[in-house]
Amino acid sequence: MDTHLHHTHTEQHLTSSEILTDIVIGMSDGLTVPFALAAGLSGAVKDVHLIVIAGIAEIAAGSIAMGLGGYLAGKTEQDHYNSELKREYDEIENLPDVEREEVRVFFEGLGLSPSVQDQAVEELVKDKDRWADFMMKYELGLEKPDPKRARKSAFNIGASYIVGGLIPLSPYFFVADGISGLKISAGVTLLCLCIFGYFKSKLTGMPPFQGALKVALIGALAAGCAFSIAKLIEA
C-alpha cells in the first residue's frame, strides 16, 4: 500500500503541472506540424496565398483535434476516478472488515503503535465519505480530478496549438513566394523549437541543451522530408 502523503501544496503543484503538460503537448505539435506542411507546400506550389490558406486550415483542424483529444483524456480520467470511487463505497459497505484491515496496515506502515493504529482506524471509519476518500488516495493513489479539467485541457491544448502553429506560418504573410517564406519560417521556427526544447527539458529534468537540439532536429527533419516529398511529386 502506498504510504506517500499528499499535502495541499502537492495538489497545487500537480494542477500547475497539468497546465504545463497541456501547453507542452499543444505547442510541440503546433510548431512542428504546420511548419512541415508549409515546407511541403513551398516545395510544390508558388502561390503563397495557397500556402497561407492551407496553413490556417491545418491550424484550425489541428487545434480542434488536439483540443478534443485533451477533452476526452480529461473525461476518461474523471470517469475512471468515479468508477473506482463507486467500487470503494461498495467494498466499504460489503467488505468493511477487509477495508478496515487495509487502513490499519497503512497506519502500521507509518510506524504507529498498535493502540494508536486501532484508535486512528476507529476515528477514520466513522465517516464513510472520508473513509472512501482515504482509500482512493492511499490505496489506489488517485487524487480527485478537477471537474472542469476536461474543458480546461481542451482549451489549453487547442490554444497552445494555435499559438505554436502561427509561428511558422506568419512569415508567409509578408513574402511574395513560398521559398522566401520558407527561409524565414525555417529560421524563426527552428529558433523557437530550440527555446521550447530548452525549457521543456529543464521542466522534465533532462539536459536542456540536448533537449533543445533534439526538438529542433525533429522539426527540421519533418519539414525537410515534407519539402523533399513535395519536390519529388512535382517532378
Phi, psi and omega in degrees: 000136182287124181255014181285129182271138180251111181266170180300321179299322180296320180296321177296320179296320179294322178299316178297321180296323179297319179295315179297321178298316179299315181296318180298316180298310182293315182293322181300309179288325181296324178286324190274310188293307178298328176298313179295320179297312180297322178296317179297316179293326179297331179276350185244329184233155179260339183285108183293332180295324178295321178297317180295314181298314179296321179296316179296319179298320180293318179298318179297310181295318181295319180294321178295315181295316180293319178297319178296321177298318177295322179296314181295323178295317178295320178293322179297318178298317180293317179295321178296317179298314181296323178295316179292325178294318177299319179295322179295319178297321178297319180291322178296323182284320188258336181230057185298324182294320179295317181292323177296319180295323178295322176295317180298319179298324178298311180294328175297321178295338176279354178089016179284150178289157181307319181293319179290324176303310181298320181294318180294320179298312182299322180292320184290317189282000176295329182245113184294325179295314178294323178297312180296319179297321178299315181294323178297318183285313192259342174267314184261346180069032183249126173267146179296122182286154175296124181299341178262007186301318183299314180292319179296317180297317179300315180292313183299313182292314181298315180294319179295324178295317179297313180299314179296320183290329181288338181296306179288339183274331188303323179300333182291344177288342190240013181236167183263342181217161186294322182295319177297317178297321181295320180298314179291317181299319181298315180296312182295315185292317180296323175297314179295322178296322177297313180296315179299314180296325180296307183289326176298318180292323178296321180291326183267359177085009178272161174302119189297318182290323176295318178295320179298316180295320181297313181295318180295320180294321178297315179297317179295320180295317180298314180294318180298318178296315180298317179296316182294318179297318179298319178295320178295318179294320179297319180292000000 
